Amino acid sequence: MVLHPYSQVPFKRVQYRVAKLNSWFFISTSLSFFCKECKQGFVPNKYHPNAKFCSSICSEKYTKEHLPNYQLNQRHKIKSEIFVLLGGKCVECGYNGIALQVDHVHNNGKEEIVRERTSSLQYWKFILRKIKEGSKDYQLMCPTCNMEKELLRVMKVSLWPKV
């Protein structure tokens, strides 16, 4: 009996049938598949020869733990690239902290979100693609300047005198 060098799980030779072009082939495989969640060795069945998990329970656990982190990391990468492309500071006051926001120049953000009907990650990818294509529809603003812009748009009156 041969042991796997990393997990000390013995290799077992198994055979199963795979249908291909109306003829049957015997495929030999070994117990070299390890569950991504529980790290136990398993033999995939003939319907899922490239399985990554030993059971649906392990698959669900892994997805719940890792998928949100993956999407969060991807969203952070895309947003940081957007911030670099847009200059990295507020267009009004020059603030360059972590509270910067992507502002829609023509105030059409709500319509754009409804029109795209995608997840947050896909929406940020859409914005990045438009900026790379040369769109001038987006700018970076700090929360104060962004709120003031919105108030001016809604009320059409300045509440604070410009200094």
Steps between C-alpha positions, in 0.01 A plus 500: 500500500635843403441801724450852372805704608305794649195350663600139569177386327550172316452501126229263385458399142142518381337470162181651373331530166473813293267511199649661193379470142278195568790292629620429853853568620650399831685784666735430785536764766660517842396649829699816434209739541484690827203701622571874501305540826575198723826390326394132495571279202206389286417325175292706257208325338457450127265799467738745669852387414651842583327548836670731751299398807417168661136596566245774443533599868871578454423687179242721672731571796786597271280723285354683800844569642700585189267652241422824690871556567583443133238749384607751764864474393409533132282804575785665695745440214262649244413801719866576567569491126205735442633739766844504337350566154286785637791677668480379860363823650181704523448720197356782717720523812793264432426257787683169446393280795317171518151654493510594130190419295447449129256767387292498182559834332152511342322365813376193314633234739159362598390458139832338412472245782141415402593474133799268564320276756817327613681415820721752673813336362367503144395865537851604608643308203255691276618835643866401458439399138329832425783699659760306301302574183542873575166586659490825696177405680672426833705700748634454852349710778528502876174440691461869593538631146281221362220581748530871426474429127187291562342768721572767240341282235188429706449839661663713230612733780832513676473453875861595568686797357805416293826616654 
